[in-house]
Amino acid sequence: MSQTNQSPTAPTTANPENPIVVMKRYELKYILTAEQTEYLIRSLEGHMQVDSFGLTSIASLYYDTPDYRLIRTSIEKPVFKEKIRLRSYGLATDSSPVFLELKRKTEGVVYKRRVQSTIPLVKKFFDGEGDICAGGQINKEIVYFRDYYQNLAPSCLIIYDRVAYFEPGGDLRLTIDYD
């Protein structure tokens, strides 16, 4: 389970034709037993609602350097850490939307930059063939990350199911992940 408190202004989309999203979150993560999960779900009734997607399968493909620099740094629990991943909701195809996400965490606050793309365009991007989106600050950050770490390649695929809840009229988001 992950509890997320987003700032009221996040997420924001810069251009509906090329969705670029910036999020600022505080994340708290817990491992729950099946009984605890059921109790939590019952306790949410009247306070939070399942979002419009319901139960969703999520695939996250993490990229790393050949010597696994990003995951090794993350495991050390530094004050600042960062990672890049490709996320899909459902089974991705070459033409379905996927999201390239740059995630940074510092002092307990998570900042996520995300651009919508396709698998072929992401492959070209990691091969050094251009930008991932139409310029702008987010593009600069993602390109800088790729160029700074060099030779980033797919290193870990994580697939799971998620139910997301939201607080009507509020900014609290809670997700429960399964499998």
N, C-alpha and C positions, 0 to 999 in steps of 0.2 A: 504494500500500500504506500502511496505517496500523497502527502498533503501539500498543496501548493497555494501560496498566497501571492496573487499577482497584484501589481500596482493597478489602480483604476484605469490607467491609460494603456495598459498592455493587454493583449497584443495590438499592434497597429499594422495596417497594411498600407504601403506607399502607393501602389498602383494595382487595381483589380486585374489588369491584363497580365501583370508579372508580379504575383504576390511576393512581397518582401516583408517579413515579419520580424519585429524586435520584441523580445519579452524580458521582463525583469521579474524574478521569482525568488521566494524563499521556500526551499524544499526540506521537508522532514520525511524520512523514510523509515518504515517499520516492517518487520517480518511478523506476520500473524498466523496463528493456527486457523484451521477451518472454523472452529467454534468461535474464535474471536472475530473472524471476518463476518460470520452470520450475525453476531451480536452488533457489530458496528453497522451493518447494513440496516438492521431493524432500528437502530438508534438514529439513523439519518432521516427516517420517515418524518415528514413535516418540516424538516430543516433544509434538506438538500434534495435535488432531483437528478436523475440520470440524464446526461446530455442527449442530444438528438441522434447520436451515432450508436448508442446502446453498447452491446458487447462488440468490440473491434479487435481484429488481429493486427498486430504491429510487428514490423520487421525493422531492425536497426542494424545497419552494416557500418561498423567502426573502421576507420582508417588509421594506420599507424606507420611509423618508420620501420625499416628492416630490423633495427635493434630494439623495437618495441618501446621507444623512448616515452611516448605519451602515456601508455598504461603503467609503465614503471613509475613515472612521476606521479600519476594519480594515486597509486597504491601507497606512496609515501605520505599522503595526506598533507600536501603543502598548503600554505595560505592561498596561493593562486594556482589553479590548474585549468587546462583547456583540452578540448577534444573536438573532433569533427566526425560526423556520421551522416549516412544517407538513410532516411526514414521513409517507409511506405506504410500505408494503411490498407491492409489486404495484400494479396499477392501482386507484386509489381510486374508489369510488362514493359516492353520498350516504349510504349506510347502512353502508359498511365502516368499520372503525376506522382513524383517523389519529391522529397524535401532534403536539400543539403543544409545541414545545421552545424553551425559553429557554436559550441557551448563553452562558456567560461564561468568559473566559480571562484569567487574571492570573498573571504571572510563570511561565508555562509550564504552569500547572495549569488544566485545563478542568473547569468545574462545569456540569452540565446538569440542568435541571428539566424534567420532561415530564409531560404529562397526556394521557390518551386522550380522544378526542372523535369528532365526525363533521364532514364538510365544512360542512353547513348550520349547525351550532352554532358553528363557527369563524368563518364569515362573519358571523353575528349578533354574536359577540364583538368582531370588528374594526369593526363598525358601531356599537359602543358600547352594545350591548344586553345588559348584564349580565356576569356572571362566566363563566369557562370551566369551572370545576369547583366542587364543593361547598365553597367557603370554604377556610380553612386558609392556611398560610404560602405554599405554592407558588402558590395562586390570587392572593394579595396581590402577590407578586413579578411575576407575569405581567400582572396588571391595572395595576400601577404602571408597568411597562415600556410597555405600550400607551398609557397616559395621558400619560406623560412625553414620548414621542416623537411622539405625535399623528399622525393621518392616515396611519397605516401601511397600505401596500397591497402586494399581490403585486408583486415586482420581478424575480425571477429563478427559473426552474425548472431544476433539474439532475436528470437521470435517468441512472442507471448500474446496473450489475450488481455484486454483491458476494458474496464467499465469506468467511465469518468462521470463524476457528479459535480454539480455547480450549485452555488448558493443564489437563489433568485434574489435579484436586487443587490447582491453583494459581489465581492471579488474573490471569494474563497473557492478553490477547486480542489477536489479530492479524487484520486484515482486508485482503483484496486486492480492489481495485476495478478493474473493467474498463469500457471504453468511456466 
